[in-house]
């Protein structure tokens, strides 16, 4: 008994230390991409980070891992990683013991075997997007697809993996666009991919669809709303009912949500008329998916012809302001006022637009994702340079505060960590060569946010999963890969929770 008490006292700091929860992609609904409560990893020790182990799963992982601490599963307390694969499997994993058997897993049937030319995905599509967790309710929500294909939204118990509800996704709206019949347009799952992370806002979840094969030109951007209780469809929005295109994808970015419950997202290539069709636009909708406002660049037809999506970036809300920012495939950075977005460029006031880097605009060019971190915007330009631009409170200073060296990375998928604004690190996943191949090796990098000098990198550790972001949580960095593994990195002296998992804690 004395030895047991001493053991519990020894591990008490590990038990009592406040632990962050990562319940949604990019950490919260601002989508700025920063864990501001990382108390373990810092610039002084990042050079000692090692790979602690790997979770071996049944297929590629394109979704960001989620993290919930102190859950009681099978009468023991665990910090839990939730991960999903392209083989339609959801896993609950012991976050402190990389390589341990899953706490539980559940499979939702065979995925969709497709011949899509979008080669950065595997040829079987299952669960692509990042789920969302309602920690207080005790459920995780996700969207899977089977070989029909049919997309299904699901509500799963966090502790057991039991399915509480599911709904096959369907919709019909009025429209005369591509694929319509007699003035009606139905959601066609064979033309769509559910790429955006799920968003939890109030008692509802939201998610969007883009194209599975862009060159067919018969697809549409769709956004859906379901209640969290029964997964009853509450609203649906088609972004090109009288045309085509306007897919919603944002390089794996979730919808941003403001304090009033309005949602913000961007659309890609397609038709625009400012009435029913809203390609190449940043959209503001209310909680019922009614369009309240929007912004569209004046050269939207040209960028569509060049496959230069506005939605290659991610809408990020700038804290303490009414502004949002996003980067686009033509390497421009946009600052937009959410209270008056301007509609078609030239008819309203746009706070700022500037070019982050000089590029040849094309399908693989431009800004994918981004990061807003400590009053600085980080915008990586594919196969070019990542620049840091200081934010003044209303605009960015267009002379970079810092740039990466060496200057070029094929692509960088970013996440940030800090301890309440100090000890900051930018973490990035990058392929060693072109990002459009599923066979490229991936490297985890750690950068100094002030200088963008590299603190550390992992070397090649697996196959790159395009747009899949690493998750930083409580002294660990969890890296999703196209190799069917999630890799865990941390300090060599990291203490696992195995010694305290016998202490029951309350379920959410």
C-alpha positions in Angstrom: 0.0 0.0 0.0 2.9 2.4 0.8 4.4 1.7 -2.6 1.1 2.3 -4.3 0.7 5.7 -2.5 4.2 6.7 -3.4 3.6 5.7 -7.0 0.5 7.9 -7.2 2.3 10.8 -5.6 5.2 10.4 -8.1 2.8 10.6 -11.1 0.5 13.3 -9.5 2.0 16.1 -11.6 1.1 14.1 -14.8 -2.4 13.6 -13.5 -3.0 17.1 -12.3 -1.5 19.0 -15.2 -4.2 20.8 -17.2 -4.7 19.0 -20.5 -6.0 20.4 -23.7 -8.9 18.9 -25.6 -8.8 18.9 -29.4 -12.4 18.3 -30.4 -12.4 19.8 -33.9 -10.1 20.5 -36.8 -7.7 23.5 -36.4 -8.4 23.4 -32.6 -11.4 25.7 -32.5 -14.0 27.4 -34.7 -11.9 30.5 -35.5 -9.9 27.9 -37.7 -6.7 29.9 -36.9 -4.9 26.6 -36.4 -3.3 27.1 -33.0 -3.2 25.1 -29.7 -2.5 28.0 -27.3 -2.3 25.7 -24.3 0.8 23.5 -25.0 2.8 23.5 -21.7 5.4 20.8 -22.6 6.9 21.3 -26.0 8.8 24.5 -26.4 11.8 26.0 -28.3 14.2 24.9 -25.7 13.5 21.2 -25.9 12.1 20.8 -29.5 15.5 19.7 -30.8 15.3 16.6 -28.6 11.9 15.4 -30.0 11.9 11.8 -31.1 9.4 9.4 -32.6 7.8 7.6 -29.7 5.9 5.0 -31.7 3.2 4.5 -34.3 -0.4 3.4 -34.3 -1.0 0.9 -37.2 -4.4 1.4 -38.7 -6.3 -0.3 -41.6 -5.9 2.5 -44.2 -4.6 5.9 -45.1 -5.5 8.8 -42.7 -6.4 12.2 -44.3 -8.2 13.6 -41.3 -6.6 15.5 -38.4 -6.4 13.3 -35.2 -8.6 14.5 -32.4 -7.7 14.3 -28.7 -9.8 14.0 -25.5 -8.1 13.6 -22.1 -9.3 11.5 -19.1 -12.0 9.3 -20.5 -13.1 6.2 -18.7 -13.2 3.3 -21.1 -13.5 -0.3 -19.7 -13.2 1.0 -16.2 -9.8 2.7 -16.8 -8.9 6.3 -17.5 -7.2 7.1 -20.8 -6.2 10.1 -22.8 -7.7 9.2 -26.2 -6.8 9.9 -29.8 -9.7 9.5 -32.2 -8.7 8.7 -35.8 -10.5 7.7 -39.0 -9.3 6.0 -42.2 -10.1 5.7 -45.9 -11.3 2.1 -45.1 -14.2 3.6 -43.1 -12.9 2.8 -39.7 -13.1 4.9 -36.6 -10.5 4.2 -33.9 -10.2 5.2 -30.2 -6.5 5.0 -29.3 -4.5 5.2 -26.1 -2.8 8.6 -26.6 0.0 7.8 -24.2 1.0 4.5 -25.5 1.7 4.7 -29.3 1.5 1.2 -30.8 -0.8 -0.2 -28.2 -3.9 -2.0 -29.4 -7.0 0.2 -30.0 -9.2 0.8 -27.1 -12.0 0.1 -29.6 -12.6 0.5 -33.3 -15.7 0.3 -35.5 -15.9 -0.2 -39.3 -18.8 1.2 -41.4 -18.4 -1.1 -44.4 -16.4 -1.0 -47.6 -15.5 2.4 -48.9 -16.1 3.7 -52.4 -13.7 2.4 -55.1 -13.3 5.2 -57.5 -11.1 5.9 -60.5 -10.8 9.6 -59.7 -7.7 11.3 -61.1 -7.4 13.2 -57.8 -4.3 11.0 -57.1 -3.5 12.5 -53.8 -6.3 10.2 -52.5 -6.1 6.5 -52.5 -8.4 4.7 -54.9 -10.8 3.8 -52.1 -12.5 6.7 -50.4 -13.9 6.2 -47.0 -13.8 8.8 -44.2 -11.9 11.7 -45.7 -12.8 14.6 -43.4 -12.0 15.3 -39.8 -14.9 14.4 -37.5 -16.1 16.7 -34.7 -16.5 15.8 -31.0 -19.2 17.0 -28.6 -17.3 16.3 -25.4 -20.1 17.3 -23.0 -22.6 15.1 -24.9 -20.1 12.2 -25.2 -20.4 11.7 -29.0 -18.2 12.0 -32.1 -19.8 12.8 -35.5 -18.4 11.8 -38.9 -19.3 11.2 -42.5 -18.5 8.0 -44.3 -19.1 6.8 -47.8 -19.8 3.3 -49.2 -19.4 1.8 -52.6 -22.9 2.7 -53.9 -21.8 5.5 -53.4 -23.9 6.8 -50.5 -22.7 9.3 -47.9 -23.9 8.8 -44.3 -23.5 11.1 -41.3 -23.1 9.2 -38.1 -23.2 9.8 -34.3 -20.9 7.5 -32.3 -20.5 7.1 -28.5 -17.1 8.3 -27.5 -16.6 5.6 -24.9 -17.9 2.5 -26.6 -18.0 3.1 -30.4 -21.7 2.3 -30.4 -23.7 4.1 -33.1 -26.5 6.2 -31.7 -27.9 7.6 -35.0 -27.1 7.7 -38.7 -28.7 9.4 -41.7 -28.0 8.9 -45.4 -27.3 12.2 -47.0 -29.6 13.4 -49.8 -31.1 16.6 -51.0 -33.1 18.2 -53.9 -33.2 21.9 -54.6 -34.7 24.0 -57.3 -32.3 24.7 -60.1 -31.5 24.4 -63.8 -27.8 23.7 -63.5 -25.7 20.8 -64.5 -27.5 17.5 -63.8 -30.8 19.1 -63.2 -34.1 17.6 -64.4 -37.2 19.7 -65.0 -36.1 22.5 -62.7 -34.9 20.3 -59.9 -31.3 19.5 -58.9 -30.6 16.5 -56.7 -27.4 15.8 -54.7 -25.4 13.2 -56.7 -23.0 11.4 -54.4 -21.0 10.0 -57.4 -19.8 13.5 -58.3 -19.0 14.8 -54.8 -16.3 14.3 -52.1 -17.0 15.3 -48.5 -13.7 17.0 -47.7 -14.4 19.8 -45.2 -14.1 18.9 -41.5 -17.4 18.7 -39.6 -18.3 21.8 -37.6 -20.2 21.8 -34.3 -22.1 25.0 -33.6 -24.9 25.2 -31.1 -26.9 21.9 -31.3 -26.1 21.3 -34.9 -23.3 20.0 -37.2 -22.4 21.4 -40.6 -20.2 20.2 -43.4 -19.6 20.8 -47.1 -18.9 18.9 -50.4 -16.6 19.6 -53.3 -15.9 17.6 -56.5 -14.6 14.1 -56.6 -13.4 14.6 -60.2 -13.1 18.3 -61.1 -12.7 17.8 -64.8 -16.3 16.4 -65.2 -17.7 19.9 -64.7 -21.1 18.5 -63.5 -20.6 18.8 -59.8 -21.8 21.4 -57.3 -20.8 22.8 -53.9 -23.2 21.7 -51.2 -23.5 22.5 -47.5 -25.6 20.5 -45.0 -26.9 21.1 -41.5 -28.1 18.3 -39.2 -29.2 18.4 -35.6 -26.9 16.6 -33.1 -29.7 14.8 -31.3 -31.3 12.6 -34.1 -29.2 13.6 -37.2 -32.4 15.0 -38.8 -31.5 17.3 -41.8 -32.2 20.9 -40.8 -31.1 22.8 -43.9 -29.2 22.4 -47.2 -27.5 24.9 -49.5 -26.3 24.4 -53.0 -23.8 27.0 -54.2 -24.4 26.6 -58.0 -28.0 25.4 -58.5 -28.3 27.2 -61.9 -24.7 26.4 -63.0 -21.9 24.2 -61.9 -19.0 24.1 -59.6 -18.5 26.2 -56.4 -17.1 23.3 -54.4 -16.4 23.7 -50.7 -13.1 22.1 -49.7 -10.6 24.7 -48.2 -7.6 22.3 -48.0 -9.1 20.5 -45.1 -10.2 23.6 -43.3 -13.4 23.6 -41.3 -16.1 26.3 -41.4 -15.3 29.4 -39.3 -18.0 30.4 -36.8 -18.4 33.9 -35.2 -20.0 34.7 -31.9 -23.4 35.1 -33.4 -23.4 31.7 -34.9 -22.7 32.8 -38.5 -20.6 30.5 -40.6 -17.9 31.4 -43.1 -16.4 29.3 -45.9 -14.9 29.7 -49.4 -15.9 28.2 -52.7 -13.8 27.1 -55.7 -14.0 27.1 -59.5 -17.3 27.4 -61.3 -20.1 29.8 -62.2 -20.9 33.1 -60.5 -23.9 35.4 -60.9 -24.3 36.9 -57.4 -27.8 35.6 -57.2 -27.8 31.8 -57.0 -24.4 30.8 -58.2 -21.5 31.7 -55.9 -18.2 30.1 -57.1 -14.9 31.8 -56.2 -16.5 33.5 -53.2 -16.1 33.8 -49.4 -19.7 33.1 -48.1 -21.3 34.2 -44.9 -24.4 32.2 -43.9 -26.6 32.3 -40.8 -27.2 29.2 -38.7 -30.0 28.2 -41.1 -27.6 28.2 -44.1 -29.2 31.4 -45.5 -26.6 33.5 -47.4 -26.2 36.8 -45.5 -23.2 38.3 -47.3 -20.3 37.4 -49.6 -17.2 38.5 -51.3 -16.1 37.6 -54.8 -12.9 38.7 -56.6 -13.6 40.7 -59.8 -11.4 38.3 -61.9 -13.4 35.2 -60.8 -13.9 34.0 -64.4 -10.2 34.2 -65.1 -9.2 32.3 -62.0 -11.8 29.6 -62.7 -10.3 29.1 -66.2 -6.8 28.7 -64.6 -8.1 26.3 -61.9 -7.0 28.9 -59.3 -9.5 28.3 -56.5 -10.2 31.0 -53.9 -11.0 28.0 -51.6 -7.5 26.6 -51.6 -6.9 28.6 -48.5 -8.9 28.5 -45.3 -11.1 31.1 -43.8 -9.6 32.3 -40.5 -11.2 34.7 -38.2 -8.8 37.3 -36.8 -9.3 37.6 -33.0 -10.5 40.9 -31.6 -11.7 42.2 -35.0 -14.6 41.7 -37.4 -12.1 40.6 -40.0 -11.3 37.3 -41.7 -8.4 36.3 -43.9 -7.8 33.7 -46.5 -5.1 32.8 -49.1 -5.9 31.7 -52.6 -4.4 29.6 -55.4 -3.1 32.7 -57.2 -1.0 33.4 -54.1 -3.0 36.4 -53.0 -3.9 37.1 -49.3 -7.3 38.6 -48.7 -8.6 40.5 -45.7 -12.4 40.8 -45.6 -14.7 42.7 -43.2 -17.4 40.2 -42.0 -19.8 43.1 -41.3 -19.7 44.3 -44.9 -18.1 41.8 -47.2 -18.4 43.8 -50.4 -20.0 41.3 -52.8 -18.4 41.5 -56.2 -15.0 43.2 -55.9 -15.2 46.8 -56.9 -18.8 47.3 -55.6 -17.8 47.5 -52.0 -14.8 48.2 -49.7 -12.2 45.5 -49.3 -9.8 46.1 -46.4 -6.9 44.6 -48.2 -5.6 42.2 -50.9 -1.9 41.7 -51.7 0.3 39.1 -53.4 2.2 36.9 -51.1 4.7 35.6 -53.7 5.3 35.8 -57.4 4.1 32.6 -59.1 2.8 31.1 -62.3 -0.9 30.5 -61.5 -2.1 27.0 -62.1 -3.7 23.9 -60.5 -0.8 23.2 -58.1 0.2 26.8 -57.4 -0.7 29.1 -54.6 -1.6 29.1 -50.9 -3.1 25.9 -49.4 -4.3 26.4 -45.8 -2.4 28.8 -43.6 -2.1 29.9 -40.0 -2.9 33.0 -37.9 -0.7 33.0 -34.9 0.3 35.7 -32.4 -0.9 38.7 -34.7 1.0 37.2 -37.6 -0.4 35.5 -40.7 1.6 32.6 -42.2 0.9 31.8 -45.8 2.9 29.0 -47.4 3.0 29.1 -51.2 3.3 25.7 -52.8 6.8 25.0 -54.2 7.8 28.5 -53.3 8.2 30.4 -50.1 6.3 30.7 -46.8 6.1 34.3 -45.7 5.0 35.7 -42.3 3.1 39.0 -42.4 2.5 41.0 -39.3 -1.1 42.2 -38.6 -1.6 45.8 -37.5 -5.1 45.4 -36.3 -6.7 46.2 -39.6 -4.3 45.1 -42.3 -1.1 43.1 -42.9 2.2 44.7 -43.3 3.0 43.5 -46.8 6.8 43.4 -46.4 7.3 39.9 -44.9 8.4 39.8 -41.3 10.1 36.5 -42.0 10.4 33.9 -44.8 11.4 30.3 -44.9 14.9 29.2 -45.8 15.5 27.2 -47.8 12.8 29.0 -49.7 10.9 26.2 -51.3 8.8 23.4 -49.9 6.4 21.4 -52.2 3.7 22.2 -49.7 3.4 22.9 -46.0 0.4 22.0 -43.9 0.6 24.0 -40.7 -0.3 23.9 -37.0 0.8 26.1 -34.2 1.5 25.6 -30.5 2.2 28.0 -27.6 1.8 28.3 -23.9 -0.6 31.3 -23.7 1.4 33.1 -26.3 4.9 32.2 -25.3 7.2 29.3 -26.2 5.7 29.2 -29.7 6.4 26.7 -32.4 5.1 26.2 -35.9 4.7 22.6 -36.9 4.4 21.6 -40.5 4.0 18.5 -42.6 5.6 18.6 -46.0 6.3 16.0 -48.8 9.8 15.7 -50.0 8.7 16.3 -53.6 5.5 17.2 -55.5 2.4 17.2 -53.4 0.1 15.7 -56.0 1.4 12.2 -55.7 0.2 9.8 -52.9 3.6 8.1 -52.9 5.8 11.0 -51.5 7.5 10.7 -48.2 6.5 13.1 -45.5 8.6 15.1 -43.1 7.5 16.8 -39.9 9.2 20.2 -39.4 9.3 22.6 -36.5 9.9 26.3 -37.2 10.7 29.4 -35.2 7.6 31.6 -35.7 9.6 34.8 -35.5 12.3 34.0 -38.0 10.9 30.9 -39.8 14.2 29.2 -39.2 13.9 25.5 -38.8 14.3 24.3 -35.2 14.1 20.6 -36.0 12.8 18.0 -38.5 11.9 14.3 -38.3 13.4 13.2 -41.6 11.2 11.0 -43.8 8.7 9.1 -41.6 6.0 7.8 -43.9 3.8 8.7 -46.9 2.3 12.1 -47.2 -1.5 12.5 -46.7 -2.4 15.7 -48.6 -3.8 18.5 -46.4 -3.7 16.3 -43.3 -2.5 18.4 -40.4 -0.6 17.3 -37.4 -2.2 17.6 -34.0 -0.2 19.0 -31.0 -1.7 17.9 -27.6 -0.1 17.7 -24.2 3.5 17.2 -25.2 2.9 15.0 -28.2 2.6 15.6 -31.9 0.4 13.2 -33.8 1.1 12.9 -37.5 -1.5 11.3 -39.9 0.0 9.5 -42.9 -1.0 7.9 -46.2 0.9 4.8 -44.9 -2.0 3.7 -42.7 -0.2 4.9 -39.5 -0.4 7.8 -37.0 3.0 8.6 -35.8 3.5 10.0 -32.3 6.4 12.4 -31.5 7.5 13.8 -28.2 10.3 14.2 -25.7 12.4 11.1 -25.0 11.6 11.4 -21.3 7.8 11.5 -21.9 6.0 9.6 -19.1 3.2 7.4 -20.4 -0.1 7.3 -18.5 0.0 3.5 -18.2 0.8 3.9 -14.5 -2.3 5.8 -13.7 -4.9 4.3 -16.0 -6.3 2.3 -13.1 -7.7 5.5 -11.5 -11.3 5.9 -12.8 -12.3 9.4 -13.9 -15.7 10.7 -14.9 -17.0 10.2 -18.4 -17.9 13.3 -20.4 
